Each structure stands twice: as C-alpha cells, then as structure tokens.
Amino acid sequence: MGSNTTEAHPIIANRMKKAVKSGLKIIVIDPRRIDMVKSSHRHLQINVGSDIALMNAMIHVIIEEELYNPAFIDQFTVDFDTLKEQVKMYTPEFASEITGVAPQDIIETAREYATADKAMIAYTLGITEHHCGVNNVFDIANLALLTGHIGKEGSGIMPLRGQNNVQGAGDMGCLPNMMPGAVSITNDKYRERFEEAWNVKINPIAGDTQTRAFEKMEMGGVKALYCIGENPLMADVHMTHTRKLLEGLDLLIVQDIFLTETAKLADVVLPARSWGEVEGTYTNTDRRIQRVRKAVDAHPNTKDDWVILCELSELMGYQMNYNNSEEIWEELRELAWEMYGGMPYSRLDKEYSLHYPCPDESHPGTFILHERYHNHEIASGKQSPFVPVTYTEPVELPDEEYPFTLTTGRRYESYNTHTQTKFYASGVKIKQKEETVDMHPEDAEKLGVETGDVVEVSSRRGSLQVNVKVTEQVSPGLVFMSFHFSEVPTNVLTINEFDPISGTAEFKACAVKIQSLK
C-alpha cells in the first residue's frame, strides 16, 4: 500500500515475488499500475490521497460482517466503539465514490485480509507523504489491531524505510523528540541518565522538524543550518522557495560525501566518508542491527561523521573523547541498555545480526514485536487504543486551469536524489537517463503528444520542460514524475503543504497543467 516496492525496495520486492510462487497473495493498493501488479492477486487502483476512505470502508465491512475476534478486541484494545461509530458512514458504495475502487473489490479485500491466517501490510512514502500521512498510518494500525494481524510471525505492519539506515538514524536520536534509544526526550528519568553521563543539562522540549525549521528560516528565527547527509534543495517540495530560504541564511554548512546541489550553495563544506570507508552499525527496517566494516581507504582529507562532530564539539568547549565507533556504541549500550545492552561488537560479529530490544547478552534478541497479544501476558493498562480518523481530500485538487494531478516518487536505478548514482556509480546501468512525465494514452492523444515529445508542466508554483512517456501505468488525469534529475527539478512544482503532526510534505498530490511544445 503506497509502496512501489519493485523500484524503491527491490530486494524486499524480490522476496515478495518469490513468495508468490509458494502461495503468497499480494494485493496492490496504488494509484499507478506499478510493476508489482504483475505478481499480484488484485490491484486496487485508488485515486491519489483516498487511502483513509478505502481503509475505513474495509474496517466497516469487517465490523458489519463480524470478521474480527471479539475476545481479542476486549482484552487488548480500547475505543472500539468509537472506531465502530467513525466508520459507519464509510460503506463500500460511499468509499467507492471517493476512491474509484469498485465496492465489491473493497468487500473482497476486507474479507481476505480479515480471514487470512497471516497477513501483513507493507507501506512507505505513498502513505506518509500526504498532509494526512500520520492519520493514514493510524488507520493501518486500526486494521491490524481489528483483525489481530500483529505480534505473530508472517503478520504485522512493515513500514519500508526511504533510505538505508533511516531506522538507525532515528533510533540514535536524530528525531527531534527522541533521545538515543528511541525514548521520548520528555521522559525525565531516562533523560537524566544521559545528563549524568555527559555532565550536561538536556533541553526537555522537543526540537523542530525540518518543516518547522524551514518555517522559522522564513520568519528570520533561524539564521544558520548544518546539513548532514541530506540534499534538501533537490528533495524538498516547492524548490524555488527552498532555494530562497537556503540562500537567505547567514551560514549554511553541508557535511556530505559529494558536492550536492545543496552543498554548492553552502558557505562551508565538510567532506565526510561513505559507508564503505567507516566502521559502525546499521539498523534495518525490521530492527535488525548489523556491523558495517571499512572496505576501502578513504581520501586523507575526509573524516568520519562522528570525528567531525567530536572535533567541532571540542572547539566549542565540550570534550568528546572517543577513539573509535565501538566506544560510542559501548556508551549507547550502557545508557540505552533496554534496547542495546546485549549487543557488543563481538556478539554482532559472531551472530551476524540481532534484533532489538536485546537488553543483555543472554537475550536472543526480539525477532517479533508485540507477541504479548498472542501470549496473553498483557498487563493492566497496556491495551492499545484504536485511533479513528476521517478522510480528507488532497489540499490541491485539479480544476479547469490545472486539470491534472501530479504524483511523485522514485525510479528503479536512481537512488534518492540521484547524487550517488548519476555521476559516480560507474557499475550501475541506468535505463532511464532523463526525467519524463508519465501520462496515460488518452491524455497524450488529447494533447497531441507522443513518447519523446517535449511538454511544459506547470503548477501554481513553477514550471519546467520535460519529455513525455506514454504509459498505461497511470490512469487518465494522473501524471507521474520522479525528483532524481537536477536538469528537470520536479520539486519546483510540488505544493508547500505538510502533515501538521509529522511535518512530512504532501509530495504525492498537486494540480498541474501540461502544454505541448511541438
């Protein structure tokens, strides 16, 4: 759901397609006829941004047909009656008008998911990159709780991460509201561990998301930005606006392995080292921690990210005296022992990988989370709440002036903002060497264009020229572009709207017009 798995997560996609040969049924929920549809049992080609309407209708069917387990609901959840009331209006017929999916397909999908022995929902940015992204995730959790498809092997919710080690970065405290070990910064007792070990007072107020930081830049409240391993000029919505904010800073520092588009604007560039030049750990999308080891010698004028940060800290008056990455990991094991206490480098080397939580060295690691749901070990007050949510349409809908909906995503060979694969990955065969606007044959015929023709795509924020690719992957009225190619900066088009809870931008829906340049 909301995952073009074959292009964005090809290794996981290969596992899925292999499992189909052993009987796995895949249901694809996506506005585009992505490649995974070829391996699927059913494709629900929903309208962009209508995920909540679809999921609420599935919940409606499951409740109406009593396909849930009342004993499970009573013992392990709260607010079921609130959920029940919330989805009353979301009949399959009502949801069909919003989603474009036939009522019977909604009914059959709900029945199959609810009655399956094992079922998993895999999702990624097609769910989260909306103004209602958090609510989309809540509704996925509602479905899993309602059916008991959680806490057992082969079931659950699998959020596929946008880049490697995103999970690990968040777990180490890169989220503005979290301490290392993925515990809230407002947790006084937990925070005091770090304050005592580091001999500093830590601000208990959560920091800003990137979105809010950029808003403060616009208002003059943020004068300097230190950007590590990120290329916001290419990756963020409303590119013209982002460029203006970055150029208006008093100081922009970029720490990266390549001179990205953002780095070219920087006052200071600090050259870091790549994954193959360092020692450390990675955390996978399923909480699996593995060691990474130095494979090649780095350029002598570069440094590990942690070395750069430690040296800056010392220049600013606070000593951070680590000799290697293992010392940092050992400190984390001691302070965040509930998660990592049982994972010394020696054990990771011997066992190859371990899943957190792993509190001590006799612990095998936690392969499956939430097993308490099925082991009947739940403690008083630990029930999981349903979080009923309401469908809200995309912020910007097509109209007479801008009749197409643009949705964005990634392409197979181009990793994220294409920084690493475009110029430097000589062994990567790039099939799609330039950006295209993918449109349905009916729309191409109306515009009088064919594959390879140049068109101008415009939104209320900007315009660009791009080649056409005629394909039935998209439905009439929907066009698709990626953000990989700096020559065709798709994010000059995307809308500057965000989820108010997470700060994630609405990359997946904005209105555009297209004009032939023939």
C-alpha positions in Angstrom: 0.0 0.0 0.0 1.6 3.2 -1.1 4.8 1.3 -2.0 6.3 0.9 -5.4 8.3 -1.9 -3.9 10.0 -3.3 -7.1 11.6 0.1 -7.8 12.1 1.6 -4.3 12.9 -1.6 -2.3 13.9 -4.1 -5.0 15.4 -6.7 -2.6 12.3 -6.9 -0.5 10.2 -7.0 -3.7 12.2 -10.0 -4.9 11.4 -11.8 -1.6 7.7 -11.0 -2.1 7.6 -12.2 -5.7 9.5 -15.3 -4.8 6.9 -16.0 -2.0 4.1 -15.7 -4.5 5.3 -18.9 -6.1 4.8 -20.5 -2.7 1.2 -19.3 -2.4 1.5 -15.7 -1.0 -1.3 -13.5 -2.2 -0.3 -9.9 -2.9 -2.9 -7.1 -3.1 -1.5 -3.9 -4.5 -3.2 -0.6 -3.4 -1.7 2.1 -5.6 -2.9 4.9 -8.0 -0.5 3.5 -10.6 -0.2 0.1 -12.3 3.2 -0.5 -10.8 5.3 -3.5 -11.7 4.3 -5.4 -8.6 0.8 -5.6 -10.1 2.1 -8.4 -12.4 2.7 -10.6 -9.4 -0.5 -9.5 -7.6 -3.7 -11.3 -6.8 -5.6 -8.0 -7.0 -4.9 -4.3 -7.8 -7.0 -1.6 -6.2 -6.1 1.4 -8.3 -7.3 4.1 -5.9 -7.5 7.8 -6.5 -4.5 9.7 -5.1 -4.9 10.5 -1.4 -8.0 8.4 -0.8 -6.3 5.8 1.4 -8.3 6.6 4.5 -11.6 6.2 2.7 -10.6 2.8 1.5 -9.3 1.6 4.9 -12.4 2.9 6.7 -14.6 1.0 4.3 -12.6 -2.2 4.9 -13.0 -1.7 8.6 -16.7 -1.1 8.1 -17.0 -4.4 6.2 -15.0 -6.3 8.8 -17.2 -4.9 11.6 -20.5 -5.4 9.8 -19.7 -9.0 8.9 -18.2 -9.7 12.3 -14.9 -10.9 10.9 -12.9 -9.7 13.9 -12.2 -11.5 17.1 -14.4 -10.0 19.9 -12.2 -11.6 22.7 -9.1 -10.1 21.2 -10.7 -6.7 20.9 -12.0 -6.8 24.5 -8.7 -8.0 26.0 -6.1 -6.0 24.0 -7.8 -2.8 22.7 -9.7 0.3 23.8 -12.0 2.7 21.9 -13.5 0.0 19.7 -17.0 1.6 20.0 -15.5 4.9 18.8 -14.0 3.3 15.8 -17.2 1.5 15.1 -19.1 4.8 15.1 -16.5 6.5 13.0 -16.7 4.1 10.1 -20.5 3.7 9.9 -20.8 6.1 7.0 -17.9 4.5 5.1 -19.9 1.9 3.2 -18.2 0.3 0.3 -20.5 2.3 -2.0 -19.7 5.6 -0.3 -15.9 4.8 -0.4 -16.1 3.8 -4.0 -17.2 7.3 -4.9 -14.1 8.7 -3.3 -11.5 6.0 -4.1 -12.7 5.0 -7.6 -12.5 1.3 -6.5 -15.5 -0.9 -7.1 -17.5 -1.7 -3.9 -17.1 -5.5 -4.5 -13.3 -5.2 -4.7 -13.3 -3.3 -1.3 -15.5 -6.0 0.2 -13.5 -8.9 -1.1 -10.2 -7.3 0.0 -11.6 -6.7 3.5 -12.8 -10.3 3.8 -9.5 -11.8 2.5 -7.4 -9.6 4.9 -9.5 -10.3 7.9 -9.9 -14.0 7.4 -6.3 -14.8 6.4 -4.2 -16.9 8.8 -1.4 -14.5 8.3 -1.5 -11.0 6.8 0.9 -8.1 6.6 0.6 -4.5 5.4 3.7 -3.1 3.8 3.7 0.7 3.2 6.1 3.5 2.6 6.1 7.1 1.3 2.9 6.8 -0.7 1.2 6.6 2.7 3.2 9.1 4.7 3.9 11.9 2.1 0.5 13.4 2.4 -1.0 16.2 4.6 -2.8 13.4 6.4 0.2 10.9 6.5 0.0 10.3 10.2 -3.7 9.5 10.0 -3.0 7.1 7.1 -0.6 5.3 9.4 -3.1 5.3 12.3 -5.7 3.7 10.0 -3.3 0.9 9.0 -2.8 0.3 12.7 -6.5 0.2 13.2 -6.8 -2.5 10.5 -4.1 -4.6 12.1 -5.5 -4.3 15.6 -9.0 -5.0 14.5 -8.0 -8.3 12.8 -5.3 -9.4 15.3 -2.7 -9.4 12.4 0.1 -8.2 14.7 2.6 -9.8 17.0 3.0 -13.1 15.2 5.3 -14.4 12.5 4.2 -13.5 9.0 1.8 -10.8 10.2 2.0 -7.2 11.2 2.9 -3.8 9.7 6.0 -3.3 7.7 6.9 0.4 7.1 9.6 0.2 4.4 12.2 2.9 5.0 13.0 5.5 2.4 16.8 5.1 2.6 19.2 2.7 4.2 19.7 3.2 8.0 16.9 5.7 8.3 15.7 3.5 11.2 19.1 3.6 12.8 19.4 7.4 12.5 16.0 7.9 14.2 16.9 5.4 16.9 20.1 7.2 17.7 18.3 10.5 18.5 18.1 12.2 15.1 14.4 12.6 15.6 13.7 16.0 17.3 11.5 14.5 20.0 13.6 11.4 20.8 16.7 10.5 22.8 19.2 7.8 21.7 17.4 4.5 22.2 14.1 5.9 20.8 12.7 7.1 24.1 10.9 10.5 24.4 13.0 13.4 25.4 10.3 14.3 27.9 11.0 11.2 29.9 12.7 12.7 32.9 14.3 9.6 34.4 15.6 8.4 31.0 17.0 11.8 30.1 18.7 12.0 33.5 20.9 9.0 32.6 22.4 10.9 29.7 22.7 14.2 31.6 24.6 12.4 34.4 26.9 10.5 31.9 27.5 13.6 29.8 27.6 16.2 32.6 25.2 18.5 30.8 21.6 19.6 31.1 19.5 18.4 28.1 16.6 20.6 27.0 13.4 18.5 27.6 11.4 20.4 25.0 11.3 18.6 21.6 13.2 20.2 18.8 11.7 21.3 15.4 11.1 19.1 12.5 12.7 20.1 9.2 9.4 21.7 8.1 9.2 23.9 11.2 12.8 24.8 11.0 12.3 26.0 7.4 9.3 28.0 8.5 11.5 29.7 11.1 14.1 30.4 8.4 11.3 32.2 6.5 10.4 34.3 9.6 14.0 35.1 10.4 14.2 32.9 13.5 16.8 30.5 12.1 19.9 32.1 10.7 22.2 29.1 10.3 21.7 25.5 9.1 24.0 22.5 9.5 23.0 19.9 7.0 24.5 16.3 7.2 23.9 13.7 4.5 20.9 15.4 3.1 20.1 17.3 -0.1 17.1 19.4 0.7 17.3 21.6 -2.4 16.5 18.6 -4.6 14.4 16.5 -2.1 12.1 19.1 -0.6 8.8 20.5 -2.0 8.5 23.9 -3.7 12.1 24.0 -4.8 12.1 27.8 -5.7 11.0 28.5 -2.1 13.6 26.2 -0.6 16.4 27.8 -2.6 15.4 31.2 -1.5 15.4 30.1 2.2 18.9 28.5 1.9 20.4 31.5 0.1 19.0 33.8 2.8 20.8 32.1 5.6 23.7 33.8 7.3 25.5 30.5 7.4 25.0 27.2 5.6 27.2 24.2 6.4 26.9 21.0 4.5 28.6 17.7 5.6 28.5 15.2 2.8 30.4 12.8 0.6 29.6 14.6 -2.7 29.2 18.3 -3.7 25.4 18.1 -3.9 23.1 20.8 -5.2 22.7 22.0 -1.6 26.4 21.8 -1.0 27.0 24.1 -3.9 25.1 26.8 -2.0 27.0 26.3 1.2 29.4 28.6 2.9 31.3 25.7 4.4 31.5 22.1 3.1 32.9 19.4 5.4 33.9 16.3 3.4 32.7 13.1 5.1 33.2 9.4 4.4 31.0 6.9 2.8 29.5 3.6 4.1 32.4 1.6 2.7 35.1 3.8 4.4 33.8 3.6 8.0 33.2 1.2 10.9 29.8 1.1 12.8 26.4 -0.4 12.7 23.3 -0.3 10.5 19.7 -0.8 11.7 17.4 -2.4 9.1 13.7 -1.8 8.6 12.9 -4.8 10.8 15.1 -3.6 13.7 17.9 -5.9 12.7 21.3 -4.4 13.7 24.4 -5.4 11.7 28.0 -4.4 11.7 29.5 -2.4 8.9 33.2 -2.6 8.3 35.7 -0.5 6.5 36.2 -1.9 3.0 38.4 0.8 1.3 40.8 3.5 2.5 39.2 7.0 2.5 40.7 10.1 1.0 43.1 11.6 3.6 41.2 15.0 3.5 38.0 13.4 4.7 36.8 12.3 8.2 34.2 10.1 9.7 31.0 11.9 10.5 31.4 11.2 14.3 35.0 12.6 14.2 33.9 15.8 12.6 31.2 16.3 15.2 33.5 15.5 18.1 36.1 17.9 16.8 33.5 20.7 16.4 32.2 19.9 19.9 35.7 20.3 21.4 36.3 23.6 19.6 33.0 24.8 21.1 34.2 23.9 24.6 32.8 20.4 25.3 35.2 17.4 25.2 34.0 14.3 23.3 36.9 12.0 23.6 36.1 8.8 21.7 38.8 6.8 19.9 36.6 4.8 17.6 33.0 4.0 16.7 33.0 1.0 19.1 33.5 3.3 22.1 30.4 5.3 21.1 28.4 2.1 20.7 29.5 0.8 24.1 28.3 4.1 25.7 25.0 3.6 24.0 24.8 0.0 25.2 25.3 1.2 28.8 22.9 4.1 28.6 20.1 2.6 26.5 20.6 -0.9 27.8 16.9 -1.9 27.4 17.4 -1.7 23.6 21.1 -2.5 23.0 22.6 -3.8 26.2 23.1 -7.3 24.8 24.8 -6.3 21.6 28.6 -5.9 21.9 30.5 -5.8 18.6 31.9 -9.2 19.5 28.5 -10.7 19.5 27.4 -8.9 16.4 30.5 -10.3 14.6 29.8 -13.8 15.8 26.0 -13.9 15.2 25.9 -11.6 12.1 22.8 -9.7 13.3 20.5 -9.2 16.2 17.0 -7.6 16.6 16.5 -5.0 19.3 15.2 -4.9 22.1 18.1 -7.1 23.4 18.8 -6.0 27.0 21.5 -8.4 28.0 24.0 -10.8 26.4 21.9 -13.9 27.3 18.9 -12.4 25.4 18.3 -13.8 21.9 17.0 -10.5 20.5 13.4 -9.7 19.7 12.6 -11.2 16.3 8.9 -10.4 16.6 7.4 -7.4 18.4 4.1 -7.4 20.3 4.0 -11.1 20.9 2.1 -10.3 24.1 -1.0 -10.1 22.0 -0.9 -13.8 21.5 0.8 -14.9 24.7 -1.9 -13.5 26.9 0.7 -11.7 29.0 -0.8 -8.2 28.8 -0.6 -6.1 31.9 -3.3 -3.8 33.2 -3.5 -0.5 31.4 -1.4 -1.8 28.4 -4.3 -2.1 26.0 -3.7 -0.5 22.6 -6.1 2.3 21.5 -7.8 2.4 18.2 -7.4 5.9 16.6 -10.4 6.6 14.4 -9.6 9.0 11.6 -11.6 10.9 8.9 -10.9 11.1 5.2 -9.7 14.5 4.0 -9.1 15.1 0.3 -5.7 16.3 -1.0 -5.0 20.0 -0.4 -4.9 20.9 -4.1 -7.3 19.2 -6.4 -7.3 19.5 -10.3 -9.5 22.2 -11.8 -10.2 23.8 -15.1 -6.9 25.7 -15.1 -4.7 22.9 -13.7 -6.6 19.7 -14.9 -4.0 17.0 -14.0 -2.9 15.5 -10.7 0.8 15.1 -10.4 2.1 12.4 -8.0 5.9 11.9 -7.4 8.1 9.0 -6.5 11.3 7.2 -7.3 12.6 5.3 -10.2 14.5 2.0 -10.0 18.1 2.9 -10.9 18.3 6.3 -9.3 18.9 6.2 -5.6 17.1 9.0 -3.8 18.2 12.4 -5.2 20.5 10.7 -7.8 23.6 12.2 -6.2 25.3 8.9 -5.8 24.1 7.1 -8.9 24.2 9.8 -11.6 27.9 10.6 -11.8 29.7 8.3 -9.5 28.3 4.7 -9.8 30.0 3.6 -13.0 28.8 0.0 -12.5 25.1 0.9 -12.4 23.3 0.5 -15.6 20.8 3.4 -15.9 17.9 2.6 -18.2 16.1 5.9 -17.7 18.8 8.5 -18.2 16.5 11.5 -18.1 13.2 12.5 -16.4 9.9 12.0 -18.1 6.3 13.0 -17.3 4.4 9.7 -17.4 0.9 10.1 -18.8 -2.0 7.9 -20.0 -2.5 7.4 -23.7 -5.9 9.1 -23.6 -4.3 12.3 -22.2 -1.4 12.1 -24.6 -3.9 11.9 -27.5 -5.9 14.9 -26.3 -2.7 16.9 -26.0 -1.4 15.6 -29.4 1.9 14.3 -28.0 3.8 11.1 -28.1 6.6 9.5 -26.2 9.7 11.6 -26.5 7.9 14.9 -27.2 8.7 17.9 -25.0 6.0 19.5 -22.9 5.8 22.2 -20.4 4.4 21.1 -17.0 3.3 24.0 -14.7 1.8 24.3 -11.3 0.9 27.4 -9.2 4.5 27.4 -8.0 6.6 26.9 -11.1 7.1 25.3 -14.4 9.6 23.1 -16.3 10.1 21.3 -19.6 10.3 17.5 -19.7 9.9 14.7 -22.2 6.7 12.7 -22.4 6.4 9.0 -21.7 3.1 7.5 -22.7 2.2 4.6 -20.4 -0.8 2.8 -19.0 0.9 2.7 -15.6 -1.0 5.8 -14.8 -4.8 6.4 -15.1 -6.3 9.2 -17.2 -5.9 12.6 -15.4 -2.9 11.4 -13.3 0.7 12.1 -14.3 3.9 10.9 -12.5 7.4 12.2 -12.2 10.4 11.5 -10.0 12.7 14.0 -8.3 16.0 12.4 -9.3 17.2 14.7 -12.1 18.5 18.2 -11.4 18.0 19.1 -15.0 14.3 18.6 -14.5 13.7 19.7 -10.9 10.3 18.3 -10.3 10.0 19.9 -6.9 9.6 23.3 -8.4 6.0 22.1 -9.0 5.1 20.4 -5.7 3.0 22.0 -3.0 4.3 23.6 0.2 1.8 21.8 2.4 2.6 19.4 5.3 1.2 17.0 7.8 0.7 19.1 10.9 1.8 16.2 13.2 4.9 14.8 11.5 5.9 17.8 9.3 6.0 15.5 6.2 5.3 17.3 2.9 2.5 16.4 0.6 4.7 15.1 -2.3 2.0 12.8 -3.6 -0.6 15.2 -4.9 -0.7 18.6 -6.5 -2.5 20.1 -9.6 -0.6 20.8 -12.8 -1.3 21.8 -16.4 0.6 20.4 -19.4 1.2 22.2 -22.7 2.7 20.7 -25.8 5.8 22.5 -27.2 5.6 20.8 -30.6 
